Amino acid sequence: MTVLTSTPTREARILGVGAHRPPRVIDNEEVCTWIESSDEWIQQRTGIKTRHWAAPDVSVVDMSEDAGAKALAAAGLTGSDVDAVVLATVSYPMQTPAGAAVVAHRLGATPAAAFDISAGCAGFCHGVALATDLVRAGSARNVLVIGAEKLSDFTDKHDRSTAFLFADGAGAVVVGQSTEVGIAPTVWGSDGGQADLIRSKFPWTDLRTGGPDVLATEAAQWPYLEQQGQSVFRWAVWQMAPVAQAALDAAGVTAEQIDVFVPHQANARIIDAMVKQLKLPESVHVARDIVDMGNTSAASIPLALERAMADGDAPSGGLALLIGYGAGLSYAAQVVRLP
Ligand SMILES: CC(C)(COP(=O)(O)OP(=O)(O)OC[C@H]1O[C@@H](n2cnc3c(N)ncnc32)[C@H](O)[C@@H]1OP(=O)(O)O)[C@@H](O)C(=O)NCCC(=O)NCCS
């Protein structure tokens, strides 16, 4: 029998983090010109004060390129060091080719493997899981993992359940080789039985064939994102803290040993509930990028991580607990060592 060869297993860690925050800031007052609401209600129910929306001519790929270039610079690497680019997004409007291939080309990473993944707001943590295993198995030296969204393209400004929530941005990390464990096992999963809780209003094909909702009203002419807010809220609050705890257990650490908690920035009240259930001590910094960035789906965790590091709230070499959850329903959590 012919013996196959493989590179010896090595460990993986995050080498650098980068972010792109679109310059245009939208405050709650502006949102209230679209929907009947108030600054007070939005802040109380979500914690959001402002969000950033990208300019019409700025794409998911543009934002990914910027965040990716910054992550590479932070890692002291260039595009030619990258063997794979993984782009987590739900709002890149090209069915094919993958945005990741264009990003790889722009960053000089060609011929890196490049592909997009769709796991809603859990997409970035799925990307980190894939990158870790690619590096550990020897399939890639360095993997650029990007979470990028232009949710403003898919947000119905007149929908009272989403207009105040969604926003744009991109965050990226480089996952590379390490002699010690820098990314602990990922705890992840999905529940397609609840797929209707957060979704596009209808499939793209309905635009051609005219599904039941299409063309009924102006808002129905575009597959905007819709959600059943209360059900999502309850699922996140009750089901996600045990997943975060399982990620701590899989890493062999306790809540006291974590330096920073970076949950998906969906809603400040969900974050508060998770902090309480996990019994995180005061010493753990809790990322609250949502206050001025809104909910940026797959981009929210790397954006919040970058902010915590830039502000000095996430010490170099410290431990961060990441958890993403959302459309699918899907979720993924892992403990990582900070670069
Ligand atoms: C969206 C969300 C903020 C809505 O808050 P909620 O408390 O569930 O709101 P409800 O739909 O139950 O409505 C409660 C009240 O607020 C009102 N309301 C709803 N939307 C409103 C808005 N945009 N502005 C002002 N009032 C609003 C309702 O009319 C209702 O009033 P009533 O009590 O007089 O009938 C909340 O459900 C949420 O954050 N869910 C999770 C969403 C999320 O994280 N999604 C992404 C996951 S990745």
The ligand as an SDF file (V2000), in Angstrom:
LIG
                    3D

 48 50  0  0  0  0  0  0  0  0999 V2000
  -35.6940   43.6980   18.2380 C   0  0  0  0  0  0  0  0  0  0  0  0
  -35.8880   43.9340   19.7230 C   0  0  0  0  0  0  0  0  0  0  0  0
  -34.9990   45.0570   20.2080 C   0  0  0  0  0  0  0  0  0  0  0  0
  -37.3530   44.3310   19.9660 C   0  0  0  0  0  0  0  0  0  0  0  0
  -37.5560   44.4890   21.3430 O   0  0  0  0  0  0  0  0  0  0  0  0
  -38.8180   43.7860   22.0120 P   0  0  0  0  0  0  0  0  0  0  0  0
  -38.8060   44.1910   23.4130 O   0  0  0  0  0  0  0  0  0  0  0  0
  -38.7700   42.3380   21.7140 O   0  0  0  0  0  0  0  0  0  0  0  0
  -39.9930   44.4870   21.2100 O   0  0  0  0  0  0  0  0  0  0  0  0
  -41.4210   43.9320   20.8940 P   0  0  0  0  0  0  0  0  0  0  0  0
  -41.4840   43.6020   19.4640 O   0  0  0  0  0  0  0  0  0  0  0  0
  -41.8380   42.8770   21.8920 O   0  0  0  0  0  0  0  0  0  0  0  0
  -42.2730   45.1930   21.1800 O   0  0  0  0  0  0  0  0  0  0  0  0
  -42.3790   45.7380   22.5250 C   0  0  0  0  0  0  0  0  0  0  0  0
  -43.0240   47.0950   22.4260 C   0  0  0  0  0  0  0  0  0  0  0  0
  -42.1110   48.0010   21.7690 O   0  0  0  0  0  0  0  0  0  0  0  0
  -42.7650   48.5540   20.6110 C   0  0  0  0  0  0  0  0  0  0  0  0
  -41.7640   48.6610   19.5440 N   0  0  0  0  0  0  0  0  0  0  0  0
  -41.3610   47.6950   18.6820 C   0  0  0  0  0  0  0  0  0  0  0  0
  -40.4250   48.1780   17.8630 N   0  0  0  0  0  0  0  0  0  0  0  0
  -40.2240   49.4530   18.2200 C   0  0  0  0  0  0  0  0  0  0  0  0
  -39.3710   50.4590   17.7540 C   0  0  0  0  0  0  0  0  0  0  0  0
  -38.5190   50.2640   16.7490 N   0  0  0  0  0  0  0  0  0  0  0  0
  -39.4230   51.6700   18.3760 N   0  0  0  0  0  0  0  0  0  0  0  0
  -40.2720   51.8960   19.3830 C   0  0  0  0  0  0  0  0  0  0  0  0
  -41.1020   50.9820   19.8720 N   0  0  0  0  0  0  0  0  0  0  0  0
  -41.0830   49.7660   19.2920 C   0  0  0  0  0  0  0  0  0  0  0  0
  -43.8590   47.5970   20.2470 C   0  0  0  0  0  0  0  0  0  0  0  0
  -44.9030   48.2560   19.5670 O   0  0  0  0  0  0  0  0  0  0  0  0
  -44.3020   47.1110   21.6090 C   0  0  0  0  0  0  0  0  0  0  0  0
  -45.1490   48.0870   22.2020 O   0  0  0  0  0  0  0  0  0  0  0  0
  -46.4030   47.6620   23.1530 P   0  0  0  0  0  0  0  0  0  0  0  0
  -45.7540   46.9850   24.3220 O   0  0  0  0  0  0  0  0  0  0  0  0
  -47.0070   48.9650   23.4630 O   0  0  0  0  0  0  0  0  0  0  0  0
  -47.2180   46.7480   22.2990 O   0  0  0  0  0  0  0  0  0  0  0  0
  -35.5790   42.6580   20.5370 C   0  0  0  0  0  0  0  0  0  0  0  0
  -36.5570   41.6800   20.2990 O   0  0  0  0  0  0  0  0  0  0  0  0
  -34.2440   42.1100   20.2210 C   0  0  0  0  0  0  0  0  0  0  0  0
  -33.2320   42.7340   20.4200 O   0  0  0  0  0  0  0  0  0  0  0  0
  -34.1870   40.8600   19.7400 N   0  0  0  0  0  0  0  0  0  0  0  0
  -32.9590   40.2190   19.3790 C   0  0  0  0  0  0  0  0  0  0  0  0
  -32.5940   40.7110   18.0310 C   0  0  0  0  0  0  0  0  0  0  0  0
  -31.2130   40.3350   17.6320 C   0  0  0  0  0  0  0  0  0  0  0  0
  -30.3280   40.3610   18.4210 O   0  0  0  0  0  0  0  0  0  0  0  0
  -31.0980   39.9770   16.3740 N   0  0  0  0  0  0  0  0  0  0  0  0
  -29.8790   39.6330   15.7890 C   0  0  0  0  0  0  0  0  0  0  0  0
  -29.4470   38.3200   16.2870 C   0  0  0  0  0  0  0  0  0  0  0  0
  -28.0010   37.9200   15.5300 S   0  0  0  0  0  0  0  0  0  0  0  0
  1  2  1  0
  2  3  1  0
  2  4  1  0
  2 36  1  0
  4  5  1  0
  5  6  1  0
  6  7  2  0
  6  8  1  0
  6  9  1  0
  9 10  1  0
 10 11  2  0
 10 12  1  0
 10 13  1  0
 13 14  1  0
 14 15  1  0
 15 16  1  0
 15 30  1  0
 16 17  1  0
 17 18  1  0
 17 28  1  0
 18 19  1  0
 18 27  1  0
 19 20  2  0
 20 21  1  0
 21 22  1  0
 21 27  2  0
 22 23  1  0
 22 24  2  0
 24 25  1  0
 25 26  2  0
 26 27  1  0
 28 29  1  0
 28 30  1  0
 30 31  1  0
 31 32  1  0
 32 33  2  0
 32 34  1  0
 32 35  1  0
 36 37  1  0
 36 38  1  0
 38 39  2  0
 38 40  1  0
 40 41  1  0
 41 42  1  0
 42 43  1  0
 43 44  2  0
 43 45  1  0
 45 46  1  0
 46 47  1  0
 47 48  1  0
M  END
$$$$
